[in-house]
Amino acid sequence: MKLTKEEVLKLAKLSRLQLTDDEVEKYQEELSAILSYVQQLESVDTEGLKPTYQVTGLTSQDDNATREDEETEQVAHEELMKNVPSSDGRHIKVKRMVK
């Protein structure tokens, strides 16, 4: 399924994104490839397969599946802050991550 430029612009508007012409072209190709893959998955014969509700294989009879909660000793905040390279009072200081 090939998305049109107008469809990509509509998605961008709904997502509140401002895209350049190059980005629109890039996303038009990438989103079209994703939709094509989903169409391919829809054609797979799943007749007779049981739904997968979870993938760990644990059941309620397994020891770790429904263990009792246990109280454990907590580490004091001051002790944790000793390992921090930079702090500002009770908060950890990190480099700016968002421009």
N, C-alpha and C positions, 0 to 999 in steps of 0.2 A: 504494500500500500504506500503510495507516494503522497506525502503531504504537500499541499500548496503553500506558497508564500503567505497567503492570507490566513491560512489555518495556523501557521506558526506565529504570525503576528497576533492572532486572536488569543492563542495560548500565552503568549508573552504579556498581553494586556491583562488577562485574567490572573497571571502570576505577578503582575505589577513589575515587569522587567522592561527595561529599555534596551533594545538590541540594535546593533549596527547592521548594515546590509550584509556584511561578511558573516556576522553571527547568525542572522536569519538563514542564510544559505547553509551554513554549517549545521545548524539545528534541524533544518529541513531534511538534510541527508541522514543525520544521526537518528532522529525520531522516526523517520520512515523505515530505517533499518530495524529499529526496535519493534515497530508495529508489524513488520514483515515476519520477524521471528515469532511474535505472539501468534500471528495467523498460522504459522507452521506448527506451533504447539497445539493449536485448536484442532488440527487435522489428525493428531495422534490418536490411535485407537486405545481407549482406556477401559473398554468393556471387560468386566470381570475383575478389575483391580479394586482392592479395598482402599477407602480413603485413608490418608495418613494424617492423624490428628497430632501426633508428636513423633519425634525421630530418635529419642534416646533409647527406646526399648524398655524403659522402666514401667513397671506395673505397681499397683497399690500393695502387692505382696512383697515387693523388694524392700530390703532393709533401709536403703537410703531414700526411697521415694517419699515416705511420709514419716520421717523421723521426728521425734519430739524436739521442741525448741529448748535450748539450754542457755542459761545465763553464763556469760564469761566475763572475766575481769577486763575493764576498759583501760586503755592507756591515757594518761593525763594529757591534756592539750599542750601543756608546757613541755612535756617530754617529746611529743611529736614535733613541736616547733624547733627543737634543737637540731633537727636534721634538714631544715629548710635553708637554702642558700641566702634568701633575702625575704624579710618580712616587714610588715608595717603594723605593729601592735599584734592583734590576733589574726591578721590576714597574711596570706602568702603573696609576695610580690612576684609577678611574672612579666616577661616582655610583652609588649602590645602585639596582639595577634590579628586584629582587624584593622584594615587601612581606612 
